[in-house]
Amino acid sequence: MWATLVISLGFIVFLLRRRLPQDITLYLLLALTAMYAASIGYGTDHREALDSLLKVAFLIPLYIFAQSVTRQWMNRIWMVWVWLTAMSVPLGVATDQFVDGRLAGFIDYANGYAILLLVGIIMTFALSVRGFSSSKWMQIPIFLCAVGICLTESRTVLALLFVAFVLLFFWSRRSFPLLWFRCSANVALGIAAATAYAWSPLLVIPVIVVFVLGYRLSDSMISHGYVRLILLAVVPLLVILALWSGSSMASRWSTLVSRTGEGFTRLVYYHDAWSMVLDSPVWGFGAGTWAYMQYHYQTAAYFTAYVHNQPLQVMIEIGIVGFLIFAAVCVSLVVRGFSAAKQKDEIEAKFDHFRMLACCILMMHSLVDFSLSFPYLLGLLFILGAPSDESASAANKVGRSVTVKTTAGIVTAGALIIATLLLVSDQLQQSATRAIGEKRKADAVLLLDRSASVAIFADRIHDRKARLYMREYESNQDPRYLDVARDENEKSLSGHSEQIWYRKLNSDILWMQGDRQKAVAVLSELVQQNRFMARWREELGQKEAQMKN
């Protein structure tokens, strides 16, 4: 929400000072934003639809900013970004930013962090080609990002890393062969350092010594044919030995094809998601629907917040129509990027090739994971894909019509208002959480009421109040608390009638109030619709037995 506020305010100032380019990608983004805005009306989870609308709407100003920034400034921005990304690895290790033994950095998702680091490696290589900074200094971010990728234990990103370096070799073998050899050697050392760290942090020191020695190695020495042959032979062997000796990474690879491994379970997600798409193929079910509707379509017991496949995720949310628009945006980014490279000199053309490679890597990763469901990665995709100011001015005329500019201004103003209201509502809820922790329950209720008054859709807040009052009833058995809990539960159901957790709470309240027949009817319907909720099925059997007695 804070990012949306800052970006929206900056874009409004931009609109007052500059004209928008006539850009097909911009028009497609406006159409995609309109699709997500429409999904608020027909979707059931309105709050999630709002969040998704903001996530898509702020792509417009990000894309235009990246398109308008000069080459020199964009170089500086990328330089700062790759160094910050690289330095996050030792900081994350030092502060123990691990989740289930995997380095998640400061974003709490190991696979998302891994693909971010891979983009960092590619953009570091691209900056070295441009000669913006000494290529030897830029080996440090490459080494650190490789360490981070291995510590995340992301199999998909590791495979994409090898694919990326094969493509980098073919694109740079004639003009920048020494740079490629140096980078590939340091990626291998980074993987070795991560494996050594898994055994003992002290074992990292010898790897760092080797990296420093290689850093001091002159280009003239690497240029010798026998040195490059040694590197070609040793680097793959070093990577294989490092991955094989790393017990955790090896165990993750061993479960890839098992029926209980992630590979098989994701196929189950895809099957169930496709069944959902077939039930509403044109417009989808609205953003955020998967989180609770997956229970209706499950063919196995699981819960996942996202489908782990961006095309299926988009089709569930805004249907095949929305997916075609999203696919057109992605194709437009890549095709226009490679087309613009043909009209540039060799250095700038290579930079655009590497930039587009990073875009394609992000898109490929999104086919097997939910990386583009995170706003920072989705935004990074459009910053990478935005044409530079020179290519934009050469390929596009400045838009003279006020229609697109007015539309973009309205979208931005709407995003600014929505983000402000949601941010205020969220801050009030956080204050209510602190009040509950401090046993100031009356203050918590007042804060939740204020939060509901500014929230655009308040069903979650009413559900929170209902559960708060229900806990009070359970502690002192005062039926007045239960009456208030039922009122709040009905308010939450009026905002989201299909939400299974609201309906389950409704069944619990009815049971406590003595309306057992209706409570069992609600619970029985939930069990039929969500057949893998074994806990609910067991509870239903117990309540039916009590009614017979």
Number of C-alpha atoms within 10 A of each C-alpha: 19 11 11 22 20 11 20 26 15 15 23 17 10 16 15 10 8 12 15 19 20 17 15 15 20 20 15 19 21 20 16 23 23 16 21 25 22 16 25 20 12 16 22 20 26 23 22 18 24 22 20 23 23 24 21 21 25 24 24 24 23 20 22 21 18 20 24 20 16 13 14 9 11 16 16 12 12 17 18 11 15 24 18 13 20 24 16 18 26 15 13 16 15 9 11 14 18 18 13 7 14 22 27 26 25 15 12 14 16 25 23 26 24 28 26 24 28 24 26 26 29 24 23 28 24 23 23 20 22 18 11 14 14 12 18 17 11 20 24 21 24 27 24 27 31 30 26 33 30 26 27 27 25 21 18 15 25 19 10 17 21 12 13 20 17 13 14 22 17 11 16 16 14 9 13 14 18 19 21 21 20 20 23 25 22 25 27 21 25 29 29 27 28 27 27 20 17 18 14 10 12 10 16 18 13 12 18 16 11 13 20 12 10 16 16 10 13 10 13 8 12 19 13 11 10 11 13 17 11 10 18 14 11 14 18 14 13 17 19 15 14 23 20 15 16 21 13 17 21 15 11 14 17 11 14 15 12 12 10 10 14 15 14 14 17 17 14 17 24 17 16 19 22 17 15 22 23 14 11 16 18 16 21 26 25 28 29 23 23 22 16 18 18 21 21 17 19 21 14 13 11 13 13 12 12 19 27 22 22 23 20 22 27 23 28 31 27 28 24 21 17 24 23 16 17 20 15 15 20 19 14 15 22 20 12 18 23 18 14 21 20 14 11 13 9 13 15 17 19 22 20 24 23 27 26 24 22 26 22 19 21 24 18 16 21 20 17 18 19 19 26 22 20 13 18 15 17 18 19 20 25 22 19 25 26 25 24 20 18 14 18 18 14 10 15 12 12 14 14 12 11 11 10 18 18 12 12 22 19 13 20 25 17 15 26 22 14 20 21 18 17 20 18 16 24 19 13 21 22 16 17 23 17 15 17 16 11 10 11 13 18 12 15 24 19 13 21 24 20 15 26 20 14 17 21 15 19 22 26 19 23 25 23 20 22 28 20 18 22 25 15 18 19 13 9 9 12 12 15 13 18 23 17 17 27 23 16 22 25 20 20 24 21 11 18 21 15 15 18 18 13 24 22 17 21 23 23 19 22 19 16 15 14 10 13 19 15 14 23 21 13 18 24 19 11 22 21 12 16 21 17 17 15 12 9 17 17 11 15 19 12 11 17 14 10 10 10 6 6
